[in-house]
Amino acid sequence: MKGLFITLKILILSTLVSNAQINYSGRFETGYQHYLFRTLTVDPSPNWKGYNLDKKQNAFSLTSVNGLTFNDTKLFTGIGLGYLNFESISGVSIFGDFEYLTSKSRMTPLFHLKLGYNHIWNQYEGGKGTMLTEFGLGLNCKLNEKFGVHIKSGIHIVQQSFLIPITLGFRY
């Protein structure tokens, strides 16, 4: 009986997946991130060298995201790699990326979420790494069935700081 139940689950799931229209997709993005404020206040110890972003630096970013589009380009999930420059402090990031387009029309709003890890080479020996979280809204414009451009903004939480990202991207 258990074997029949498992076989039935596999058949149902394979039918759903075969009808899901899953395609490879990717994006290149560039952006500016405006520093807002720190997420914490530190009571300094003798070895403390300052906050991770000690001069409240803004950032410039370049990212590449590769993943899968589900249901005719409405839902995207992928893995991204990025380069960050916080006013001469370089850094890298790796993250999971989720994006949802609200419709299939030429111009459509989008929702996005990034979760991952960020490492910068600041005043600390070896640099500092923290979790990164970014979420927000944007607008996508389809150029044709395969290509599009988008602009998005939201909240980016990284290196003990809140930043406002403004991102331009090319979707393929």
C-alpha positions as CSV (number, residue, x, y, z in Angstrom):
1,M,0.0,0.0,0.0
2,K,2.9,2.4,0.9
3,G,4.5,1.7,-2.5
4,L,1.3,2.5,-4.4
5,F,1.0,5.8,-2.5
6,I,4.6,6.8,-3.3
7,T,4.1,5.8,-7.0
8,L,0.9,7.9,-7.2
9,K,2.7,10.9,-5.7
10,I,5.6,10.6,-8.3
11,L,3.1,10.3,-11.2
12,I,1.1,13.4,-10.0
13,L,4.3,15.5,-9.4
14,S,5.8,14.5,-12.7
15,T,2.6,15.5,-14.5
16,L,2.6,18.9,-12.7
17,V,6.3,19.6,-13.4
18,S,6.0,18.6,-17.1
19,N,3.2,21.2,-17.5
20,A,4.9,23.9,-15.4
21,Q,6.9,25.4,-18.4
22,I,10.2,25.8,-16.6
23,N,12.9,27.8,-18.6
24,Y,16.4,29.0,-17.9
25,S,16.6,32.8,-17.4
26,G,19.2,35.3,-16.1
27,R,19.8,39.0,-15.4
28,F,22.6,41.5,-15.2
29,E,22.1,44.4,-12.8
30,T,23.9,47.5,-11.8
31,G,22.9,49.8,-9.0
32,Y,23.5,52.5,-6.4
33,Q,22.8,51.9,-2.7
34,H,22.2,54.9,-0.5
35,Y,23.3,54.5,3.1
36,L,20.5,55.2,5.6
37,F,21.5,54.2,9.1
38,R,23.2,51.5,11.3
39,T,21.1,48.7,12.6
40,L,23.0,48.6,16.0
41,T,25.0,50.7,18.4
42,V,28.2,49.2,19.8
43,D,29.7,49.8,23.2
44,P,33.4,49.8,22.1
45,S,35.9,47.4,23.6
46,P,39.7,48.0,23.5
47,N,40.1,45.9,20.3
48,W,37.2,47.5,18.4
49,K,38.2,49.1,15.1
50,G,34.9,50.7,14.3
51,Y,31.6,49.8,12.5
52,N,31.8,47.6,9.4
53,L,30.9,50.6,7.3
54,D,32.6,53.1,9.6
55,K,32.1,56.2,7.4
56,K,28.5,55.5,6.5
57,Q,29.5,54.7,2.9
58,N,27.1,54.5,-0.1
59,A,27.7,51.6,-2.5
60,F,27.9,50.8,-6.2
61,S,26.9,47.2,-7.2
62,L,27.2,44.8,-10.2
63,T,25.4,41.5,-10.1
64,S,24.7,38.5,-12.3
65,V,21.8,36.2,-11.5
66,N,21.1,32.8,-13.2
67,G,18.1,30.7,-12.5
68,L,14.7,29.3,-13.6
69,T,11.5,31.0,-14.7
70,F,8.3,29.3,-13.9
71,N,4.8,29.8,-15.4
72,D,5.6,31.9,-18.4
73,T,8.0,34.4,-16.8
74,K,5.9,35.3,-13.8
75,L,8.0,33.6,-11.1
76,F,11.8,33.6,-11.1
77,T,14.2,31.9,-8.7
78,G,18.0,31.8,-9.0
79,I,21.5,32.1,-7.6
80,G,23.3,35.4,-7.8
81,L,26.9,36.7,-7.5
82,G,27.7,40.3,-6.9
83,Y,30.5,42.8,-6.6
84,L,30.0,45.8,-4.2
85,N,32.1,48.9,-3.7
86,F,31.3,50.9,-0.6
87,E,33.3,54.1,-1.5
88,S,36.6,52.2,-1.9
89,I,35.8,49.2,0.3
90,S,35.3,46.3,-2.0
91,G,33.1,43.3,-1.3
92,V,31.4,40.3,-2.9
93,S,28.0,38.7,-2.3
94,I,26.3,35.4,-3.1
95,F,22.6,35.1,-2.7
96,G,19.3,33.4,-3.5
97,D,17.1,35.6,-5.6
98,F,13.3,35.4,-5.9
99,E,11.2,37.6,-8.2
100,Y,7.5,37.7,-9.1
101,L,6.0,39.6,-12.0
102,T,2.4,40.4,-11.4
103,S,1.2,39.9,-15.0
104,K,2.3,38.9,-18.5
105,S,1.8,42.4,-20.0
106,R,4.5,44.5,-21.5
107,M,4.9,46.7,-18.5
108,T,4.3,45.1,-15.1
109,P,5.1,45.6,-11.5
110,L,7.5,43.1,-9.8
111,F,8.3,42.0,-6.2
112,H,11.8,40.8,-5.4
113,L,13.6,39.2,-2.5
114,K,17.4,38.4,-2.0
115,L,18.8,36.4,0.8
116,G,22.4,35.6,1.1
117,Y,25.9,36.4,2.4
118,N,28.1,39.5,1.9
119,H,31.8,39.9,2.6
120,I,33.7,43.2,2.5
121,W,37.4,44.0,3.0
122,N,37.3,46.8,5.5
123,Q,39.5,48.0,8.4
124,Y,39.3,44.5,10.1
125,E,42.0,41.9,9.2
126,G,40.4,39.6,6.6
127,G,37.4,41.8,6.4
128,K,33.9,41.2,7.7
129,G,31.1,39.0,6.4
130,T,27.4,39.3,7.2
131,M,24.0,38.0,6.1
132,L,22.3,40.1,3.4
133,T,18.6,40.7,2.9
134,E,17.0,42.8,0.3
135,F,13.3,43.2,-0.6
136,G,11.4,45.6,-2.7
137,L,9.3,46.6,-5.7
138,G,10.0,47.5,-9.3
139,L,8.8,47.8,-12.8
140,N,9.6,45.4,-15.6
141,C,9.3,46.3,-19.3
142,K,9.4,43.4,-21.8
143,L,11.3,44.2,-25.0
144,N,10.2,40.9,-26.6
145,E,9.5,37.3,-25.4
146,K,13.1,36.7,-24.3
147,F,14.5,40.1,-23.2
148,G,13.4,42.8,-20.8
149,V,14.7,45.7,-18.7
150,H,13.7,46.6,-15.2
151,I,14.2,49.2,-12.4
152,K,13.6,48.3,-8.8
153,S,14.2,49.7,-5.3
154,G,13.5,48.7,-1.7
155,I,15.4,48.0,1.5
156,H,18.9,46.4,1.6
157,I,20.1,45.2,5.1
158,V,23.8,44.3,5.0
159,Q,27.0,45.0,7.1
160,Q,25.0,46.1,10.1
161,S,23.4,48.9,8.0
162,F,20.2,49.8,6.1
163,L,20.6,51.0,2.5
164,I,18.2,52.0,-0.2
165,P,19.1,50.3,-3.5
166,I,18.2,51.7,-6.9
167,T,18.8,49.0,-9.5
168,L,18.7,48.9,-13.3
169,G,18.8,45.5,-14.9
170,F,18.7,43.6,-18.2
171,R,16.7,40.3,-18.3
172,Y,17.4,37.5,-20.8
